[in-house]
Amino acid sequence: MRFSPLLEQLIETLRCLPGVGPKTAQRMALQLLTRGRDNGKRLAQSLAEAIEHIGHCQQCRIFSETEFCEICTSMHRDPALLCIVENPIDVSAIEQTNIFKGKYFVLLGHLSPLDGMGPEEIGISKLKSYFHQGNIQEVIIATNPTVEGEATAHYISELAKQYAIKVTRIARGVAIGSELEYIDPNTLAHALMGRELI
Amino acid sequence: MRFSPLLEQLIETLRCLPGVGPKTAQRMALQLLTRGRDNGKRLAQSLAEAIEHIGHCQQCRIFSETEFCEICTSMHRDPALLCIVENPIDVSAIEQTNIFKGKYFVLLGHLSPLDGMGPEEIGISKLKSYFHQGNIQEVIIATNPTVEGEATAHYISELAKQYAIKVTRIARGVAIGSELEYIDPNTLAHALMGRELI
């Protein structure tokens, strides 16, 4: 015997959280029961609520509990500019720059046939109908600078060109504050090829 | 705008878990929604259930959803031997040694007047009635080897002596596999004073 059955079950289910192993799950469960029962109750409720009500925006596929998300329905967002990202968290990262005032489209992944991620899974049919509306003048592809991200970017750029939409890709180069010594050769090559006039 | 209100709320409530900051909470929430909705539902249920049903064993104060816990009601446990620990997790640590076959009493903390932890809060009245039953022949005090843990150990040993019960304290010394070079002087002093004949 280690803990009571309900407590063991709570520890086991806590392990579904990313980065939570058996020790952390144990610590979490015990702390919630010792001095966090109100918080725990709130967490259980908010989790159940979120899972029941949060779906995807019908236009951009970001998480949203309404049919269309706040950005898609905003009057202050430029509908001519569409930024395409892999994950909802990337939207949050770009929003933090305070530089982009257009709209988004979230692929919810990247092309990866071996993992069963084809064009349908990354919402290409929805993206096509978005392109078809005719408002978009520039598509900024901000998928990750990985092999899969680049392949996905290539696929989307070919598609956008069929709709005569200008396509750009976020610049790949050296990170602000980094040291050349520690930068991988691929990135450095990109930074050299993409050099800018000063 | 960063995320939808329900999602922001989930991220906020996830932060009640120990060791979970804003970034981790975000990652957890997004992963639960992206590819863990079933797990999330199970977690919400098990959390609500645990918080509603898990109380404390009426005899030893460990977490239990029944009036008396499995150890207290076990016929294979020596009722003459009582090990006193600070936290439920300490019971789990001692159980893992597979050496102790007595019963436990969990203080749920230690004496710390400044934090409002007096004898009543650590269950001394319950411990007294436990001592009063007359079955206990030896009390092993396994509170943490900290200032508060030692003070609590002293308090309990004085109490147990009033009931003519033998009191022992877990040995303090050098940890197996450690190197003398890195051991703090206090521990080393204890190890010297508590030296054993070989």
Interface residues (C-beta under 8 A of the other chain):
Chain A: M1 R2 F3 S4 P5 L6 L7 Q9 L10 T13 L14 C16 L17 P18 G19 T24 Q26 R27 M28 A29 L30 Q31 L32 L33 T34 G36 R37 N39 G40 K41 R42 L43 A44 Q45 S46 L47 A48 E49 A50 I51 H53 I54 F63 S64 E65 T66 C69 E70 I71 N87 P88 I89 S92 E95 L108
Chain B: M1 R2 F3 S4 P5 L6 L7 Q9 L10 T13 L14 C16 L17 P18 G19 T24 Q26 R27 M28 A29 L30 Q31 L32 L33 T34 G36 R37 N39 G40 K41 R42 L43 A44 Q45 S46 L47 A48 E49 A50 I51 H53 I54 F63 S64 E65 T66 C69 E70 I71 S74 N87 P88 I89 S92 E95 L108
